[in-house]
Amino acid sequence: MGLNKLYKEESGQGMVEYGLILVLVALVVVGALATLGENTIKPMYDKIKEVLPSDLATK
């Protein structure tokens, strides 16, 4: 009877589902940043590099 009660217990199931959703969201964010990151970050970096004095930009 004790094993039957443990088998039917579902209290930890919600946390596992939230964990799986969190992992899925993290993978989507990493994929989006890998795809779009080069196109969005590089132009901003180039603008900052233009504004900085040349001796700071090379370090």
N, C-alpha and C positions, 0 to 999 in steps of 0.2 A: 504494500500500500504506500510506503514512503517513496519508492521509486516512481510510482505512478503520479504522485503529486509533483515530484521534481520534473517529470517529463512534460507535464501540462503547464508548468510555470512559464510565463511569458514576460516577466518584468524587465529582463535585460534586452529583450528584442528591440525595443524602441531606440536604445542607445546604439545598438549595432546598426540600425537603419540610418540614424543620424550620422554616424561615422562614415558609412558608405556614401551617403549624399555629400558629405564634406570632402571626401577623397575625389569624387566625381567632379565637384565644382573646382577643386584645386587643379585637376588635370585639364579642365577646360580653360582655366585662367592661364596656366603654363603654356598650353597650345596657342592661345590667342596672343600672348606676349611674344612667343617665339615667331609667330607668323607676322604680326604687325609691329613688333618692337623695332626692327631695323628701320622701317619706314618712318616711324614717329620719333624715335630717340636720336637718330643720327642727324637730322636737320637741326634739332635743338642744340645738340652738341656743337655742330658747325657754327651756329650763330654765336654761342658763348665763346667759342674759340676766336671768332673775328673780333669780339669786343675786348677780350683780354689782351694785355700787352704781349708782344711776341716772346719775351723772355719767360713769362709765366706759362704760356701755352705750350712751350717745348718741354717743360719739366714734368 
